[in-house]
Amino acid sequence: MTTTSGDLGVRVTDLFVYPVKSCAGIRVEAARVTAGGFEDDRRWMLTDEEGRFVTQRDLPELSGLRLSLGDDGATPTYRMEGPRGRSFEFPRRLAPEAGRELPVTVWSDRLVAYELPELSAWLRGTLTRPLRAVFLPEARLRQVNPKRARLGDRVGFADAYPFLLLSRESLRELNRRLSERGEPALDVRRFRPNLVVAGCASAHEEDTWSSLTIGSVAFRAAKLCDRCSITTVDPDSGRRGKEPLRTLAEYRRWDGKVWFAVNLLHEPQHVGNAIALGDEVRVHARGGPGQGTPPVEAIP
């Protein structure tokens, strides 16, 4: 059964793009959908000297690498800012001839990306560990796990899926429970969503969606997102704590994992369309994404 946006009143309130995997994101007013997710989302990644991906799970200080849009001229750039006022400007997209081929791994995926040696050198002088900065061209996007996707569904350097959606109502419920424990409210940035929506009838209503359209882009729900220790890193201080996993485990734990937010896959015919703040959410089918779907008793 289709639920119209008028029935739900759900709209997009925040949009995030994460140019460099596991570094700070950029809030945007609109974002164009490409084959691998939002344009420029997680097309850059940091690796160790052997090409293995490195995230805040390993190095919480990555949360302090902040990005902003730099020059928007013939070669658009990002500006990365680190501690002590250090900054470096680099191209949003690296032409293969401007980089150096480097074999890299993301979980079990092995692929070839392009290193920008100048950015790698800057990182060595900025962080406590030597890291390398690599870029993934669109032609080398990864296939999403075919158990949860169709052949041809692609993703950049994100862990597994091109989009993550979270509702304000779900975050509000978590913060209510944190308040009862005397813990401070958490910012939505903790959960690194691409799409934040508001207007749901209840917390975790997004768990039940299986087919939906946001603005002019159709999506399929792939699976709920099982959360890792990155959510425990304060995006401002880089310090790690026990929350929110401790509290989430009390009411969002099943199948041995803690679940919060939903991973989405976009329909390929809508590549090139954009999503903007205020766009409506229209739910076409319910039932949830399958894997990670909560038992009835887990829904508050």
C-alpha positions in Angstrom: 0.0 0.0 0.0 1.3 3.4 -0.9 1.5 6.1 1.8 1.6 9.5 0.3 3.7 12.4 1.6 0.5 14.1 2.6 -0.4 11.3 4.9 3.1 11.2 6.5 4.2 14.8 6.4 7.8 13.6 6.3 10.4 15.9 4.8 14.2 16.2 4.5 15.7 18.4 7.2 19.4 17.8 6.8 21.7 16.5 4.0 25.3 15.5 4.5 28.1 14.6 2.2 31.3 13.0 3.5 34.0 13.7 0.9 36.7 11.7 2.8 35.7 8.5 4.5 35.5 8.8 8.3 36.4 12.5 8.3 33.9 15.3 9.2 31.0 15.7 6.8 29.7 18.8 5.0 26.1 20.0 5.5 24.6 20.9 2.1 21.3 22.3 0.9 21.0 20.0 -2.1 22.9 17.0 -3.4 23.0 15.3 -6.8 22.6 11.6 -6.9 25.3 9.7 -8.9 25.9 6.0 -9.5 27.7 5.6 -6.2 25.6 7.8 -3.9 25.6 11.6 -3.4 28.0 13.4 -5.7 31.6 13.2 -4.2 30.4 11.2 -1.1 33.3 9.1 0.2 35.2 9.1 -3.0 38.4 9.9 -0.9 39.7 7.5 1.8 42.7 7.3 4.2 44.7 4.1 4.4 47.7 2.8 6.2 51.0 2.3 4.5 49.8 -1.0 3.1 46.6 0.4 1.6 44.2 -0.9 4.3 41.4 1.5 5.1 41.6 3.5 8.3 38.6 5.0 10.1 37.6 6.6 13.4 37.3 3.0 14.7 41.1 2.9 14.6 42.0 6.6 14.9 39.3 8.8 16.6 41.4 11.9 15.8 40.1 11.7 12.2 36.9 13.4 13.5 39.0 16.5 13.8 39.8 16.7 10.1 37.1 19.1 8.9 36.3 19.8 5.3 34.8 22.8 3.5 34.3 23.7 -0.1 37.3 25.5 -1.5 37.8 27.0 -4.9 34.8 26.4 -7.2 36.6 27.3 -10.4 37.9 25.2 -13.3 39.2 22.6 -10.8 36.8 22.5 -7.7 38.6 21.9 -4.5 38.1 20.9 -0.8 39.9 22.5 2.0 40.9 20.1 4.8 41.6 21.7 8.2 43.4 19.9 11.0 44.6 20.8 14.4 46.7 23.9 15.1 45.3 25.7 12.1 46.9 23.5 9.5 45.0 23.3 6.2 45.4 21.8 2.8 43.5 22.4 -0.4 43.0 19.5 -2.8 40.8 18.7 -5.9 37.4 17.3 -5.3 38.1 14.7 -8.0 41.5 13.5 -8.8 42.4 12.8 -12.4 44.2 9.5 -12.8 47.2 11.1 -14.4 47.5 13.4 -11.4 47.7 10.6 -8.9 49.6 7.4 -8.3 48.0 3.9 -8.5 47.7 2.2 -5.1 46.0 -1.1 -4.3 43.7 -0.6 -1.4 41.3 -2.7 0.7 37.9 -1.8 2.2 36.8 -4.7 4.4 37.1 -7.7 2.0 37.0 -5.6 -1.2 40.3 -5.2 -3.0 40.6 -2.5 -5.7 43.0 0.1 -7.2 42.7 3.8 -6.2 44.8 6.8 -6.9 47.0 8.4 -4.2 47.6 12.1 -4.0 51.1 12.2 -2.5 51.0 15.8 -1.5 47.9 15.2 0.7 49.5 12.1 2.1 52.6 14.2 3.1 50.4 16.8 4.7 48.6 14.1 6.7 51.9 12.7 8.0 52.7 16.1 9.5 49.2 16.5 10.9 48.1 13.1 12.5 49.8 10.8 15.0 49.9 8.0 12.4 51.3 8.1 8.8 48.3 7.8 6.4 47.9 7.9 2.7 45.1 9.7 0.9 43.5 7.9 -2.1 40.7 8.7 -4.6 38.3 6.3 -6.3 37.2 7.2 -9.8 33.6 6.5 -10.8 34.8 3.8 -13.2 36.1 1.8 -10.2 33.1 2.0 -7.9 32.5 -1.1 -5.8 29.6 -3.5 -6.3 27.3 -3.5 -3.3 27.0 -6.9 -1.6 24.7 -8.8 -4.0 23.0 -10.6 -1.1 21.3 -7.2 -0.3 21.5 -5.5 -3.7 21.1 -5.9 -7.4 24.0 -6.4 -9.8 25.1 -2.9 -10.9 24.3 -1.2 -7.5 27.5 0.6 -6.7 29.2 2.4 -3.8 32.4 4.4 -3.3 34.4 4.0 -0.1 31.4 3.9 2.3 31.4 0.8 4.4 28.7 -1.0 2.5 25.8 1.1 1.1 25.5 4.5 -0.7 22.9 6.1 1.5 22.0 6.2 5.2 18.8 7.7 6.4 17.8 8.6 10.0 14.7 10.3 11.3 14.7 13.1 13.9 12.0 11.2 15.8 14.4 8.2 16.3 17.2 10.6 17.5 14.7 12.3 19.8 13.8 9.0 21.4 17.4 8.1 22.0 18.1 11.5 23.5 15.0 11.1 25.8 16.5 7.9 27.1 20.0 9.5 27.5 18.4 12.3 29.5 16.8 9.8 31.8 20.3 8.5 32.6 21.7 12.0 33.1 23.6 11.9 29.8 23.7 14.9 27.4 21.8 14.8 24.2 23.7 13.7 21.1 24.0 15.5 17.8 22.9 13.8 14.6 26.5 14.0 13.3 27.3 11.1 15.6 25.5 8.8 13.3 26.9 10.0 9.9 23.6 10.0 7.9 23.3 11.3 4.4 19.6 12.0 4.8 17.8 13.2 7.9 14.0 13.4 7.8 11.4 14.6 10.3 7.6 14.2 10.6 7.4 10.5 11.3 4.5 9.3 13.4 6.8 7.6 15.8 10.4 6.8 16.5 12.0 4.3 14.1 9.2 4.4 11.6 11.9 4.3 9.0 12.6 0.7 10.0 9.3 -0.2 8.4 9.9 1.3 5.0 10.9 -0.9 2.1 10.2 1.3 -1.0 10.1 5.1 -1.0 10.7 8.2 -3.0 12.5 11.3 -1.7 11.9 14.3 -3.9 12.4 12.8 -7.4 14.6 9.9 -6.4 13.3 6.4 -5.7 15.0 4.2 -3.1 14.9 0.6 -1.8 15.7 -0.1 1.8 18.6 -2.5 1.9 19.1 -3.2 5.6 19.0 -1.5 9.0 22.4 -0.1 10.0 24.3 -2.0 12.7 26.3 0.6 14.6 29.9 0.5 15.5 32.2 2.4 17.9 32.4 5.4 15.6 29.1 6.5 17.1 30.9 6.8 20.5 33.4 9.4 19.2 32.5 13.0 20.0 32.7 14.8 16.6 33.9 18.0 18.2 36.5 16.7 20.7 37.5 13.4 19.2 37.1 11.7 22.6 35.5 8.3 22.8 32.9 7.4 25.4 30.3 4.7 26.1 27.3 6.4 24.6 25.2 6.0 22.6 25.9 2.2 22.2 25.3 1.6 25.9 21.8 3.1 25.8 20.9 1.8 22.3 21.8 -1.7 23.4 18.9 -1.5 25.9 16.2 -1.2 23.3 17.8 -1.6 19.8 19.8 -4.8 20.2 18.9 -8.0 18.5 20.7 -10.6 16.4 23.8 -9.7 18.4 24.0 -6.2 17.0 22.8 -2.6 17.8 20.7 -1.1 15.0 20.0 2.6 14.3 19.1 4.2 10.9 18.5 2.5 7.6 20.7 1.9 4.6 19.2 2.7 1.2 19.9 1.9 -2.5 18.7 4.3 -5.2 17.1 3.3 -8.5 19.6 3.9 -11.3 17.1 5.7 -13.6 17.2 8.6 -11.1 21.0 9.2 -11.3 21.5 12.8 -12.1 18.5 14.0 -10.0 19.0 16.0 -6.9 17.5 15.9 -3.4 17.1 19.2 -1.5 16.1 20.3 2.0 12.4 20.3 2.4 11.8 17.5 -0.2 8.9 15.2 0.6 9.2 11.5 1.5 6.6 9.2 -0.1 6.5 5.6 1.2 5.2 3.1 -1.4 5.7 -0.1 0.5 6.3 -1.2 4.0 7.7 -4.3 5.6 11.2 -3.1 6.3 14.4 -4.0 4.5 14.6 -7.6 5.8 18.0 -8.0 7.5 18.0 -6.1 10.7 14.2 -5.8 10.8 13.3 -5.5 14.5 11.2 -7.9 16.4 7.9 -6.4 17.5 9.1 -6.0 21.2 12.0 -3.9 20.0 9.8 -1.1 18.6 9.1 1.5 21.4 
